[in-house]
Amino acid sequence: MKKNTLAALILTTLAAGQLTSLQAHAAGQLNVWEDIKKSAGIKTAVSDFEKQYNVKVNLQEMPYAQQLEKLRLDGPAGIGPDVLVIPNDQLGGAVVQGLLSPLSVDQAKQDAFTPASINAFRMDNALYGIPKAVETLVLIYNKDLIDKPLDSLQAWLDYSKTQREQNKYGLLAKFDQIYYSWGAIGPMGGYIFAKNDSGGFNPQQVGLNTPGAVEAVTFLKKFYAEKVFPAGILGDNGLNAIDSLFTEKKAAAVINGPWAFQPYEAAGINYGVAPLPTLPDGKPMSSFLGVKGYVVSTWSKDKALAQQFIGVHQPAAVCESPLCRHRRNSGR
C-alpha cells in the first residue's frame, strides 16, 4: 500500500511538473537584440513565430558591435537577451569567456550557407551562430565623374596619374592596412597563417613574405611612390580622409565596404558599385569578409526556443520557419 501511494505521488509530481513546463512555455517570452534600424525587416516573421510557438518575442535594437559588452553585465543579472547579433570577429573572445551557447544544426542546413559564412561562426568544431549578413569590400565609383569603372588595378593607376594632373584623384584605397591590401596579397600567393594537419591554422608559419606577397605589396606601393594617393590617407585617420575626398567629389572611386553606402548617399553622391578590379597577373582582387550572425546567450532560459528563432534566418530552401515561408511567399 505504501509503495502504491509513493508511486502515485511520484507520478502526480511528474505530471504537475510537465504541466507547469508547458504552461511556462505557452506564456513564455523570448528576448531578442537586433541591430539598429534592422528590426522592421523581421517583424512579420516575428509575428508568425509568436503565433506558431505561442510565445512573446521582445525585440530591442542596439548597435550590434556593442551587444556582447552589454551581455557581459545583463546576462548574469538575468535581464539579458536570449538571442543577439554579433560580428564574427567577436566570436573567439565570447566563446572563451563562456558568453555563448553552442548550436545543434543539421548538416544539410549548414550546407545551405556558403562555407566561408557558416565557418565564420565555428570554433573548436562547434557552431555558435547563424549568418545574418556578409560584407566584403567593393569598388564604389562616382557616376558623375567617371562613366564606368575600370577593369584593372593598373588601369586605375594610370587613370589616377592623369587625374592628379588636374589636381583630382582617381582611385583611393587604404592599402597601408592589410584588411585592404589583402585584396592583392592573397590572390598573388600570400597567406596569413598556414593550415595545420587538423584543418586549423598554424600561427608559427606566416606567409606574408612569400614571393607573391612581396610582388603584390611592391605593386601597391606604386600608388604611394607615384603620388596618386594623398599623404593624408596614411595612418589611423586615413579612412576619414578617403571618405571626405569622395563625398567632396574630389575622387572618382574608392575601395570600401557597404557600411559606406548610407553616408555616401546622404552626401548626395551618385555612386555605383562594381567588383574589385583585376591584378597585374589577371586574377581578380579578393577581400576579407565580415559576417554578422545570430547567436544564443549562455544565460538564455529557453535555449531550444532561442535556436528555433535563429532557424528563421536560415536559407529559405532548407528552412520551414515563419521567416522562410514569408520569404518564399513574397518572392524575397
Buried (B, 14 or more C-beta within 10 A) or exposed (E): EEEEEEEEEEEEEEEEEEEEEEEEBEEBBBBBBBBEEBBEEBEEBBEBBBEEBEBEBEBEBBEBBEBBEBBEEBBEEEEBBBBBBBBBEBBEEBBEEEBBBBBEBEEEBBEBBBEBBBBBBBBEEEBBBBBBBBBBBBBBBBEEBBEEBBEBBBBBBBBBEEBBEEEBBBBBBBBBBBEBBBBBBBBBBBBBBEEEEEEEEEEEEBBBEBEBBBBBBEBBEBBBEEEBBBEEBBEEEBBEBBBBBBBEBBBBBBBBBBEBBEEBEEBEBEBBEBEBBBBBEEEBBBBBBBBBBBBBBBBBBBBEBBBBBBBBBBBBEBBEBBBBBBBEEEEE
